[in-house]
């Protein structure tokens, strides 16, 4: 991956993306802001209880069950009056169940909208947290617990909306399908993939809203912008492995497998991937620059020049959010080595997790890791989602950006105006990865839409003491209610 190759995306693509976003939102941002009305107490209690119930069901791959969570949410929908035929829990085994629910529309002939979210969460150890990660703790205006950011918060929002709309007797102009699924965070039974392969008819739709991406960016609780995901990186794991005959630890030799791995990881840390923008990320920095001040605003404008300002790139790269938006990132996440305290290691391994920019393949990045490692004693292999290890990587690339149509963008900006005083909607590239890779591959245009606000300096997804502001959660409940109605109200 040459550093000087296509660093800015094509001029045509960048111009198209810029014009698309500005055109789609033209005239909308000038609407008067209407403060969000507070939720009624019944809706607040319902949303709170669903959120608590989900957080307190362990859905990790190692010890949990998405089936239990799916069945709990199915029970709530059935008790709210959904027909049994419209609420199904199904999956490949008894631990990896997926919920599929349908809110029937008016039968106007339009294809449904599929809304996806995942029920599973990453692992969490009690000793790492100040609270129990599988207890829903309310403290100092926050809700704590695993999944409060990623993404049981939005699962709770979506189940609440389906119940709320059904109780009202609301009839959208098309069916709304909700799929809450297994193994987005890892594991062998990804629910979206499984449903597409085994029950495509249940989730057939015109397009997909993915509540696992997008959302409201805030600074100390103040809304700055609403992100809509129009692209995402490609996820890939790689195994770095060094072997050695070993021997007695009293006879150390320089050819130590652990040292080889440690040196390789040090080289990786000091070798960032090249700076690169595409149509979505260029539009993101163009619009975000107007919201920043001082050096940050100047730097965002400077990286858009041809050629980009290297010092500006370096300064922005110090912020993990911007760094991951501007380049492919690869980082060591796991280490294992040795077999006894008094023996030289015969095997040392590291897992390197990469998030790859659109336009580059996982095999291309594997080859780049081989070059960066620069050690013939280290083998670099690809690790798939099921943990299988391969010498080469399947030739797959992240999908190119899919600009959201006006049908999605204009109501989104209108609701942003109403609820957050006219903050702009900004195109975003998901710097992690999501289940949209499966829906896009299946021919379903997919867009990340969310209404829960997260402070940009308090992103705790996958980390210790994960939390969300209570007010942000309730605003997210109101957002999706308004947005779904804006999308599907009969004309």
C-alpha positions as CSV (number, residue, x, y, z in Angstrom):
1,X,0.0,0.0,0.0
2,X,2.1,2.9,-1.3
3,X,1.9,6.0,0.9
4,X,1.4,8.2,-2.2
5,X,-1.3,6.1,-3.8
6,X,-4.8,7.7,-4.1
7,X,-4.5,9.5,-0.8
8,X,-7.5,11.7,-1.3
9,X,-10.0,9.5,-3.2
10,X,-10.9,10.6,-6.7
11,X,-11.8,14.2,-7.2
12,X,-15.0,13.1,-8.9
13,X,-16.0,10.9,-6.0
14,X,-15.3,13.7,-3.5
15,X,-17.2,16.3,-5.5
16,X,-20.1,13.9,-5.8
17,X,-20.3,13.2,-2.1
18,X,-20.0,16.9,-1.2
19,X,-22.7,17.9,-3.6
20,X,-24.9,15.0,-2.6
21,X,-24.8,15.9,1.1
22,X,-25.2,19.7,0.6
23,X,-28.0,19.2,-1.9
24,X,-29.9,16.7,0.2
25,X,-29.8,19.0,3.2
26,X,-30.3,22.3,1.5
27,X,-33.1,24.3,3.0
28,X,-33.7,21.9,5.8
29,X,-31.2,23.2,8.4
30,X,-33.0,26.6,8.3
31,X,-36.1,25.2,10.0
32,X,-36.9,26.6,13.4
33,X,-35.8,24.4,16.3
34,X,-38.5,22.8,18.4
35,X,-37.3,21.6,21.7
36,X,-37.9,17.9,22.3
37,X,-40.9,17.3,24.5
38,X,-40.2,15.3,27.6
39,X,-41.3,11.6,27.4
40,X,-44.4,10.7,29.3
41,X,-43.7,8.8,32.5
42,X,-45.1,5.6,31.2
43,X,-42.7,5.6,28.2
44,X,-39.8,6.5,30.4
45,X,-40.5,3.7,32.7
46,X,-41.0,1.2,29.9
47,X,-37.7,2.2,28.2
48,X,-35.8,2.1,31.5
49,X,-37.1,-1.3,32.5
50,X,-36.3,-2.8,29.1
51,X,-32.8,-1.3,29.2
52,X,-32.2,-2.7,32.7
53,X,-33.5,-6.1,31.7
54,X,-31.2,-6.3,28.7
55,X,-28.1,-5.1,30.5
56,X,-28.6,-7.7,33.3
57,X,-28.8,-10.6,30.8
58,X,-25.3,-11.8,30.1
59,X,-25.0,-12.1,26.3
60,X,-21.2,-12.6,26.0
61,X,-19.9,-15.3,23.7
62,X,-18.1,-17.1,26.5
63,X,-20.8,-17.5,29.0
64,X,-23.9,-15.7,28.0
65,X,-27.0,-16.3,25.8
66,X,-28.6,-14.0,23.2
67,X,-31.5,-16.4,23.2
68,X,-32.5,-15.4,26.7
69,X,-32.4,-11.8,25.7
70,X,-34.3,-12.4,22.5
71,X,-37.0,-14.4,24.3
72,X,-37.3,-11.7,27.0
73,X,-37.9,-9.0,24.3
74,X,-40.3,-11.3,22.4
75,X,-42.3,-11.7,25.6
76,X,-42.6,-8.0,26.0
77,X,-43.8,-7.6,22.4
78,X,-46.3,-10.3,22.7
79,X,-47.7,-8.9,25.9
80,X,-48.0,-5.5,24.2
81,X,-50.3,-7.2,21.7
82,X,-48.1,-8.2,18.7
83,X,-49.4,-11.3,16.9
84,X,-47.4,-14.5,17.5
85,X,-46.8,-14.8,13.8
86,X,-45.0,-11.4,13.9
87,X,-42.6,-12.2,16.7
88,X,-40.1,-15.0,16.2
89,X,-37.0,-16.2,18.1
90,X,-34.8,-18.4,16.0
91,X,-31.1,-19.3,15.5
92,X,-28.6,-22.1,14.9
93,X,-28.4,-23.3,18.5
94,X,-29.9,-22.8,21.9
95,X,-27.5,-20.0,22.9
96,X,-27.5,-17.9,19.7
97,X,-31.1,-16.9,19.2
98,X,-32.2,-13.9,17.2
99,X,-35.4,-11.9,17.5
100,X,-37.3,-10.9,14.4
101,X,-40.4,-8.7,14.9
102,X,-42.7,-7.1,12.4
103,X,-44.8,-4.0,12.8
104,X,-47.4,-4.3,10.1
105,X,-48.0,-1.4,7.8
106,X,-50.9,-0.2,5.8
107,X,-50.2,-2.5,2.9
108,X,-49.4,0.2,0.4
109,X,-47.1,-2.0,-1.6
110,X,-43.8,-0.5,-0.5
111,X,-41.0,-2.8,0.6
112,X,-40.3,-2.9,4.4
113,X,-37.6,-1.1,6.3
114,X,-35.3,-3.5,8.2
115,X,-33.8,-2.2,11.5
116,X,-30.9,-4.1,12.9
117,X,-29.0,-4.2,16.2
118,X,-27.0,-6.8,18.0
119,X,-27.8,-8.3,21.4
120,X,-24.4,-9.7,22.2
121,X,-21.7,-7.7,24.1
122,X,-18.0,-8.0,24.5
123,X,-16.5,-9.7,27.5
124,X,-16.2,-7.8,30.8
125,X,-14.5,-8.8,34.0
126,X,-15.8,-7.7,37.3
127,X,-12.3,-7.0,38.7
128,X,-11.7,-4.5,35.9
129,X,-14.8,-2.4,36.7
130,X,-15.8,-0.2,39.6
131,X,-19.4,-1.6,39.2
132,X,-20.6,-5.0,38.2
133,X,-20.7,-4.9,34.4
134,X,-23.8,-7.1,34.4
135,X,-25.8,-4.9,36.8
136,X,-27.7,-1.9,35.6
137,X,-26.3,0.9,37.9
138,X,-27.8,4.4,38.0
139,X,-25.3,6.9,39.3
140,X,-24.7,10.6,38.9
141,X,-26.9,11.0,35.9
142,X,-25.5,8.0,34.1
143,X,-26.5,4.4,33.4
144,X,-23.6,2.0,33.9
145,X,-23.3,-1.6,32.6
146,X,-21.9,-3.6,29.7
147,X,-23.9,-2.6,26.6
148,X,-24.9,0.9,27.7
149,X,-23.0,2.3,24.7
150,X,-22.6,-0.8,22.5
151,X,-25.4,-1.5,22.0
152,X,-28.1,-2.6,24.3
153,X,-28.9,1.1,24.7
154,X,-30.3,1.1,21.2
155,X,-31.8,-2.3,21.5
156,X,-33.9,-0.9,24.3
157,X,-34.8,2.1,22.3
158,X,-36.0,0.0,19.4
159,X,-38.1,-2.4,21.4
160,X,-39.6,0.5,23.2
161,X,-40.5,2.2,19.8
162,X,-42.2,-1.0,18.5
163,X,-44.3,-1.3,21.6
164,X,-45.1,2.4,21.7
165,X,-46.1,2.5,18.0
166,X,-48.2,-0.6,18.3
167,X,-50.0,0.6,21.4
168,X,-50.9,3.8,19.5
169,X,-52.3,1.8,16.7
170,X,-49.9,3.5,14.3
171,X,-49.9,2.1,10.8
172,X,-46.7,3.0,8.9
173,X,-46.8,3.2,5.1
174,X,-44.8,0.0,4.9
175,X,-43.8,-2.8,7.3
176,X,-41.1,-2.2,9.9
177,X,-38.9,-5.2,10.7
178,X,-36.7,-5.3,13.8
179,X,-33.9,-7.9,14.0
180,X,-31.9,-8.1,17.2
181,X,-29.2,-10.6,16.6
182,X,-26.2,-12.7,17.9
183,X,-22.5,-12.5,17.6
184,X,-21.8,-9.1,16.0
185,X,-18.9,-8.8,18.6
186,X,-17.5,-12.1,17.7
187,X,-18.3,-15.8,17.8
188,X,-19.3,-18.4,15.3
189,X,-23.0,-17.6,14.8
190,X,-23.4,-14.1,13.5
191,X,-27.2,-13.6,13.5
192,X,-27.6,-11.3,10.5
193,X,-25.5,-13.6,8.3
194,X,-27.5,-16.6,9.6
195,X,-30.9,-14.9,9.0
196,X,-29.9,-13.8,5.5
197,X,-28.8,-17.4,4.6
198,X,-31.6,-19.3,6.3
199,X,-34.6,-16.9,6.6
200,X,-34.2,-14.2,4.0
201,X,-37.9,-13.9,3.6
202,X,-38.3,-12.7,7.2
203,X,-36.0,-9.8,6.8
204,X,-36.4,-8.9,3.1
205,X,-36.5,-5.1,2.8
206,X,-35.9,-2.0,0.6
207,X,-33.1,-0.8,2.9
208,X,-31.6,-1.2,6.3
209,X,-31.2,1.2,9.3
210,X,-28.4,0.0,11.5
211,X,-28.7,1.5,15.0
212,X,-25.2,0.2,15.8
213,X,-23.6,3.3,14.1
214,X,-24.4,6.9,13.6
215,X,-25.7,8.9,16.5
216,X,-25.2,12.3,18.2
217,X,-21.7,13.6,19.1
218,X,-21.6,15.8,22.1
219,X,-19.0,17.8,24.1
220,X,-19.7,17.8,27.8
221,X,-23.3,17.0,27.0
222,X,-23.8,19.7,24.3
223,X,-24.8,18.4,20.9
224,X,-22.3,19.2,18.1
225,X,-23.5,17.1,15.2
226,X,-25.5,14.1,14.2
227,X,-23.6,11.4,12.4
228,X,-25.0,9.2,9.7
229,X,-22.9,6.2,8.7
230,X,-22.4,6.0,4.9
231,X,-19.3,3.8,4.9
232,X,-17.4,1.6,7.3
233,X,-14.0,-0.1,7.7
234,X,-13.3,-3.8,7.1
235,X,-12.6,-5.8,10.2
236,X,-9.7,-8.3,10.2
237,X,-7.6,-10.2,12.8
238,X,-4.1,-11.5,12.2
239,X,-1.9,-13.9,14.1
240,X,1.7,-13.1,14.6
241,X,3.6,-16.3,15.6
242,X,7.2,-17.1,16.4
243,X,8.5,-20.5,17.3
244,X,11.7,-21.8,18.9
245,X,13.1,-25.2,20.1
246,X,13.1,-23.8,23.6
247,X,15.3,-25.1,26.3
248,X,16.4,-24.5,29.9
249,X,15.9,-21.0,31.1
250,X,19.4,-21.0,32.7
251,X,20.8,-21.0,29.2
252,X,19.2,-18.0,27.6
253,X,19.8,-17.4,23.9
254,X,19.1,-14.2,21.8
255,X,16.8,-16.2,19.6
256,X,13.8,-15.9,22.0
257,X,10.4,-16.2,20.5
258,X,8.9,-13.6,22.9
259,X,11.6,-11.1,22.0
260,X,10.8,-11.6,18.3
261,X,7.1,-10.9,18.9
262,X,7.8,-7.9,21.2
263,X,10.2,-6.3,18.6
264,X,7.7,-6.8,15.9
265,X,4.9,-5.2,17.8
266,X,7.2,-2.3,18.6
267,X,7.8,-1.8,14.9
268,X,4.1,-1.9,14.2
269,X,3.5,0.8,16.9
270,X,6.0,3.1,15.2
271,X,4.7,2.4,11.6
272,X,1.3,4.0,11.1
273,X,-0.5,3.3,7.9
274,X,-0.7,6.1,5.3
275,X,-3.1,9.0,5.5
276,X,-6.0,8.6,3.2
277,X,-9.4,10.3,2.6
278,X,-12.4,9.0,0.6
279,X,-15.6,10.7,-0.4
280,X,-17.3,10.2,3.0
281,X,-14.3,11.1,5.2
282,X,-13.5,14.2,3.1
283,X,-17.1,15.4,3.5
284,X,-16.9,14.6,7.2
285,X,-13.9,16.8,7.8
286,X,-15.2,19.6,5.5
287,X,-18.4,19.8,7.6
288,X,-16.8,19.2,10.9
289,X,-14.2,21.9,10.4
290,X,-16.9,24.5,10.6
291,X,-17.9,23.2,14.0
292,X,-14.4,23.3,15.5
293,X,-12.2,26.3,16.5
294,X,-8.6,27.2,16.6
295,X,-5.9,24.8,15.6
296,X,-8.3,21.9,15.2
297,X,-10.4,23.7,12.7
298,X,-7.3,25.0,10.8
299,X,-5.9,21.5,10.7
300,X,-9.1,19.9,9.3
301,X,-9.0,22.5,6.5
302,X,-5.3,21.9,5.9
303,X,-5.6,18.1,5.4
304,X,-8.1,18.7,2.6
305,X,-5.6,20.6,0.5
306,X,-3.6,19.0,-2.3
307,X,-1.2,17.9,-1.1
308,X,-2.4,17.6,2.5
309,X,-0.5,19.5,5.2
310,X,1.7,16.8,6.9
311,X,1.9,18.7,10.2
312,X,-1.8,19.0,10.3
313,X,-2.2,15.3,9.7
314,X,0.2,14.6,12.5
315,X,-1.6,16.9,15.0
316,X,-5.0,15.4,14.2
317,X,-3.6,11.9,14.4
318,X,-3.0,12.5,18.1
319,X,-6.7,12.3,18.6
320,X,-7.8,8.6,18.3
321,X,-11.1,9.5,16.7
322,X,-9.6,11.5,13.8
323,X,-6.6,9.1,13.5
324,X,-8.9,6.2,12.8
325,X,-10.9,8.2,10.3
326,X,-7.8,9.1,8.3
327,X,-6.0,5.7,8.0
328,X,-6.2,2.0,8.3
329,X,-5.3,1.1,11.9
330,X,-3.7,-2.1,13.3
331,X,-3.2,-2.7,17.0
332,X,-2.1,-5.6,19.2
333,X,-5.0,-6.9,21.3
334,X,-3.8,-10.2,22.8
335,X,-0.5,-11.9,23.7
336,X,0.4,-15.5,24.7
337,X,3.7,-17.2,25.1
338,X,5.7,-19.9,26.9
339,X,4.8,-23.1,28.7
340,X,6.7,-22.9,32.0
341,X,8.4,-20.3,34.2
342,X,11.7,-22.1,34.0
343,X,11.8,-22.8,30.2
344,X,12.6,-20.8,27.1
345,X,9.4,-20.3,25.1
346,X,8.8,-22.6,22.3
347,X,5.9,-20.5,21.0
348,X,4.9,-16.8,21.2
349,X,1.8,-15.4,19.6
350,X,0.1,-12.0,19.3
351,X,-3.3,-11.1,17.8
352,X,-3.3,-7.9,15.8
353,X,-6.7,-6.4,15.1
354,X,-7.0,-4.2,12.0
355,X,-9.7,-1.8,10.8
356,X,-9.2,-1.4,7.1
357,X,-10.1,1.6,4.9
358,X,-12.5,1.0,2.0
359,X,-10.6,0.2,-1.2
360,X,-8.0,-2.0,0.5
361,X,-8.2,-5.8,1.0
362,X,-7.5,-7.9,4.1
363,X,-4.8,-9.7,2.1
364,X,-3.2,-6.5,1.2
365,X,-3.0,-5.5,4.8
366,X,-1.6,-8.9,5.7
367,X,1.2,-8.4,3.2
368,X,1.8,-4.9,4.7
369,X,2.1,-6.4,8.2
370,X,4.7,-8.9,6.9
371,X,6.7,-5.9,5.6
372,X,6.4,-3.9,8.8
373,X,7.3,-6.9,11.0
374,X,10.3,-7.5,8.8
375,X,11.3,-10.8,10.6
376,X,11.5,-14.1,8.7
377,X,11.1,-15.9,12.0
378,X,7.5,-14.5,12.4
379,X,4.6,-15.9,10.4
380,X,1.6,-13.6,9.8
381,X,-1.7,-15.4,9.3
382,X,-5.3,-14.4,8.9
383,X,-7.8,-15.4,11.6
384,X,-11.5,-15.5,10.7
385,X,-14.5,-14.9,12.9
386,X,-14.7,-18.5,14.0
387,X,-11.0,-18.6,15.0
388,X,-9.7,-20.5,12.0
389,X,-6.2,-19.5,10.9
390,X,-5.2,-19.2,7.3
391,X,-1.9,-18.6,5.5
392,X,-3.7,-16.2,3.1
393,X,-6.7,-13.9,3.5
394,X,-9.9,-14.1,1.5
395,X,-9.8,-11.4,-1.1
396,X,-12.5,-9.1,0.3
397,X,-12.6,-5.3,0.5
398,X,-14.7,-2.9,2.5
399,X,-17.7,-1.7,0.5
400,X,-17.6,1.7,-1.2
401,X,-19.7,4.4,0.3
402,X,-23.4,4.3,-0.4
403,X,-24.8,7.9,-0.1
404,X,-28.1,7.9,1.8
405,X,-31.0,9.1,-0.4
406,X,-33.1,12.2,0.4
407,X,-35.8,9.9,1.8
408,X,-33.4,9.1,4.7
409,X,-31.4,12.4,5.0
410,X,-34.1,15.0,5.0
411,X,-36.2,13.6,7.8
412,X,-33.0,13.0,9.8
413,X,-32.0,16.7,9.5
414,X,-35.5,17.8,10.3
415,X,-35.6,15.7,13.5
416,X,-32.1,17.0,14.4
417,X,-33.4,20.5,14.0
418,X,-36.4,19.8,16.3
419,X,-34.5,18.0,19.0
420,X,-30.9,19.5,19.0
421,X,-31.4,23.1,17.9
422,X,-30.4,22.6,14.3
423,X,-27.1,20.8,14.7
424,X,-25.8,19.6,11.3
425,X,-26.0,16.0,10.0
426,X,-22.6,14.9,8.9
427,X,-21.6,11.8,6.8
428,X,-19.5,9.4,8.8
429,X,-17.4,6.3,8.2
430,X,-17.8,3.7,10.9
431,X,-14.2,3.3,12.1
432,X,-15.0,0.0,13.7
433,X,-17.2,-2.5,11.9
434,X,-20.8,-3.6,12.0
435,X,-23.3,-6.1,10.7
436,X,-23.9,-3.8,7.7
437,X,-21.2,-5.8,6.0
438,X,-23.7,-8.7,5.7
439,X,-26.7,-6.6,4.6
440,X,-24.8,-4.6,2.0
441,X,-23.3,-7.8,0.6
442,X,-26.8,-9.2,0.3
443,X,-27.8,-6.2,-1.8
444,X,-29.6,-4.2,0.9
445,X,-28.4,-0.6,1.1
446,X,-27.6,0.1,4.8
447,X,-27.2,3.3,6.8
448,X,-26.1,3.9,10.3
449,X,-28.8,6.0,12.1
450,X,-28.9,6.6,15.9
451,X,-30.2,9.2,18.3
452,X,-28.3,8.4,21.5
453,X,-25.7,11.1,22.3
454,X,-22.2,10.1,23.4
455,X,-19.5,12.6,24.5
456,X,-16.6,12.5,22.1
457,X,-14.2,12.3,25.0
458,X,-16.2,9.6,26.9
459,X,-16.4,6.7,24.4
460,X,-16.3,3.6,26.6
461,X,-17.7,1.0,24.3
462,X,-15.7,-2.3,24.9
463,X,-14.0,-0.6,27.8
464,X,-14.3,-0.5,31.6
465,X,-17.2,1.3,33.3
466,X,-19.2,1.6,30.1
467,X,-21.9,4.2,30.6
468,X,-24.4,6.5,28.9
469,X,-26.1,9.7,30.2
470,X,-29.6,9.0,31.3
471,X,-30.9,12.1,29.5
472,X,-29.1,10.9,26.3
473,X,-30.9,7.5,26.5
474,X,-34.3,9.1,26.9
475,X,-33.6,11.6,24.0
476,X,-32.6,8.5,21.9
477,X,-36.0,7.0,22.7
478,X,-37.8,10.2,21.5
479,X,-35.5,10.5,18.5
480,X,-36.3,7.1,17.0
481,X,-40.0,7.5,17.6
482,X,-40.1,10.7,15.7
483,X,-37.7,9.5,13.0
484,X,-39.6,6.3,12.2
485,X,-42.8,8.3,12.0
486,X,-41.1,10.8,9.7
487,X,-40.0,8.0,7.4
488,X,-43.2,6.1,7.3
489,X,-46.2,8.4,7.9
490,X,-48.8,7.9,5.2
491,X,-48.7,10.7,2.6
